[in-house]
């Protein structure tokens, strides 16, 4: 009898784990807006610059989209503030004595397949704000801009690692 109960519990746990993996793969809504910063290369300097640009963009986007109520409002705010975002990136690059060009593109952009904390994010073209530094051959940073998953990090300044899975459901329920 103990073996039957143990087997039954094992089946239930397995079912729950598989169900969670399937559900987690669908945590980013189809109409989400992503953000991505691609470094020129993987040199220490280029990666440091990428992180400075990322930090600035996160703060800028938090201030810009903090009160956006839906994805259409977020699109409008991003589009109407692209010049300001470019200016802020330019300022950061000047402070870092960064001489290479950069581009800022808001639209459909390619994202490679990525696995993060056991979650697989499919490759494809996604609506996004992409900043490419120099040749854009280095490692990149990306996150979901709207719904505001990246803004969780800005609000939680005392943490080094954010666990998105619990916050995602709350945010999706709020905006979708």
C-alpha positions as CSV (number, residue, x, y, z in Angstrom):
1,X,0.0,0.0,0.0
2,X,2.9,2.4,0.8
3,X,4.3,1.8,-2.7
4,X,1.0,2.6,-4.3
5,X,0.7,5.8,-2.3
6,X,4.3,6.8,-3.0
7,X,3.8,6.1,-6.8
8,X,0.6,8.2,-6.7
9,X,2.3,11.1,-5.0
10,X,5.2,10.9,-7.5
11,X,2.8,11.0,-10.4
12,X,1.1,14.0,-9.0
13,X,4.4,15.9,-8.3
14,X,5.6,15.0,-11.9
15,X,2.3,16.3,-13.4
16,X,2.5,19.5,-11.4
17,X,6.2,20.1,-12.4
18,X,5.4,19.5,-16.1
19,X,2.4,21.7,-15.9
20,X,4.5,24.5,-14.3
21,X,7.2,24.2,-17.0
22,X,4.6,24.4,-19.8
23,X,2.9,27.4,-18.1
24,X,6.2,29.2,-17.5
25,X,7.1,29.0,-21.2
26,X,4.0,31.1,-21.9
27,X,4.7,33.8,-19.4
28,X,5.5,36.6,-21.8
29,X,2.3,37.7,-23.6
30,X,2.4,37.8,-27.4
31,X,1.9,41.6,-27.4
32,X,4.6,42.3,-24.9
33,X,7.3,44.9,-25.7
34,X,10.9,43.8,-25.1
35,X,14.0,45.7,-24.6
36,X,17.5,44.6,-25.6
37,X,21.0,46.1,-25.4
38,X,23.7,44.5,-27.6
39,X,27.4,45.1,-26.8
40,X,30.0,45.8,-29.4
41,X,32.0,42.8,-28.3
42,X,32.6,40.7,-25.2
43,X,35.6,42.7,-24.0
44,X,35.4,43.9,-20.4
45,X,35.1,47.5,-21.6
46,X,32.3,46.8,-24.1
47,X,30.4,44.8,-21.6
48,X,30.8,47.5,-18.9
49,X,29.5,50.1,-21.3
50,X,26.6,47.8,-22.2
51,X,25.6,47.6,-18.5
52,X,25.8,51.3,-18.1
53,X,23.5,51.8,-21.1
54,X,21.2,49.1,-19.7
55,X,21.1,50.8,-16.3
56,X,20.2,54.2,-17.8
57,X,17.6,52.7,-20.1
58,X,16.0,50.8,-17.2
59,X,15.6,54.0,-15.2
60,X,14.4,56.0,-18.2
61,X,11.9,53.4,-19.1
62,X,10.7,53.0,-15.5
63,X,10.1,56.8,-15.4
64,X,8.4,56.8,-18.8
65,X,6.2,53.7,-18.5
66,X,5.5,53.5,-14.8
67,X,1.9,54.7,-15.3
68,X,1.2,53.2,-18.8
69,X,-2.1,51.4,-18.6
70,X,-1.8,49.3,-21.7
71,X,0.5,48.2,-24.6
72,X,-0.8,50.9,-26.9
73,X,-0.1,53.7,-24.4
74,X,3.4,52.2,-23.9
75,X,4.0,52.2,-27.7
76,X,3.0,55.8,-27.9
77,X,5.2,56.8,-25.0
78,X,8.2,55.0,-26.4
79,X,7.8,56.4,-29.9
80,X,7.4,59.9,-28.8
81,X,10.4,59.7,-26.5
82,X,13.0,58.0,-28.8
83,X,15.0,61.2,-29.3
84,X,15.3,61.7,-25.5
85,X,16.3,58.0,-25.1
86,X,19.0,58.4,-27.8
87,X,20.2,61.6,-26.2
88,X,20.6,59.9,-22.8
89,X,22.4,57.0,-24.3
90,X,24.7,59.4,-26.2
91,X,25.5,61.1,-22.8
92,X,26.4,57.8,-21.2
93,X,28.6,56.9,-24.1
94,X,30.4,60.2,-24.0
95,X,31.1,59.8,-20.2
96,X,32.6,56.4,-21.0
97,X,34.7,57.8,-23.8
98,X,33.0,55.4,-26.2
99,X,33.8,56.3,-29.7
100,X,31.8,53.7,-31.7
101,X,28.4,54.5,-33.2
102,X,25.2,53.1,-31.8
103,X,21.7,52.6,-33.1
104,X,18.3,52.6,-31.4
105,X,15.5,50.8,-33.1
106,X,11.9,50.4,-32.0
107,X,9.9,47.9,-34.0
108,X,10.1,44.2,-34.9
109,X,13.6,43.0,-34.0
110,X,15.2,39.5,-34.0
111,X,15.9,37.8,-30.7
112,X,17.9,34.6,-30.5
113,X,16.7,31.6,-28.5
114,X,17.6,32.0,-24.9
115,X,17.4,29.8,-21.8
116,X,17.3,31.6,-18.4
117,X,16.7,29.8,-15.1
118,X,15.3,26.8,-16.9
119,X,12.9,28.9,-19.0
120,X,13.3,28.7,-22.8
121,X,12.5,31.8,-24.7
122,X,12.0,31.1,-28.4
123,X,13.9,32.9,-31.1
124,X,11.9,35.2,-33.4
125,X,11.0,38.7,-34.3
126,X,9.4,40.6,-31.4
127,X,8.2,44.2,-30.9
128,X,11.1,45.7,-29.0
129,X,13.4,48.6,-28.3
130,X,16.9,47.5,-29.3
131,X,20.1,49.4,-28.7
132,X,23.1,48.1,-30.6
133,X,26.5,49.4,-29.6
134,X,29.2,49.4,-32.3
135,X,29.1,46.2,-34.4
136,X,26.7,44.5,-32.0
137,X,28.8,41.3,-31.8
138,X,28.9,40.9,-28.0
139,X,26.7,39.4,-25.4
140,X,23.4,41.1,-24.9
141,X,21.0,41.9,-22.1
142,X,17.2,41.8,-22.7
143,X,14.0,41.8,-20.7
144,X,10.4,42.5,-21.1
145,X,9.7,46.3,-21.1
146,X,5.9,46.1,-21.2
147,X,4.3,44.6,-19.2
148,X,6.9,46.2,-16.9
149,X,9.0,43.1,-15.9
150,X,12.3,45.0,-16.0
151,X,10.9,47.7,-13.9
152,X,10.7,45.2,-11.0
153,X,14.5,45.4,-10.9
154,X,14.5,49.2,-10.8
155,X,12.1,49.1,-7.8
156,X,14.1,46.4,-6.0
157,X,17.5,48.1,-5.8
158,X,18.8,46.0,-3.0
159,X,18.6,42.7,-4.9
160,X,21.1,41.2,-7.3
161,X,18.8,38.5,-8.7
162,X,15.1,38.9,-9.4
163,X,12.8,35.9,-9.6
164,X,10.4,36.9,-12.3
165,X,8.0,33.9,-12.2
166,X,5.9,35.0,-9.3
167,X,5.7,38.7,-10.3
168,X,4.9,37.9,-13.9
169,X,1.4,36.5,-13.2
170,X,0.6,39.6,-11.1
171,X,1.7,41.9,-13.8
172,X,0.0,40.0,-16.6
173,X,-3.2,40.0,-14.6
174,X,-2.9,43.8,-14.1
175,X,-2.3,44.7,-17.7
176,X,-4.0,41.9,-19.7
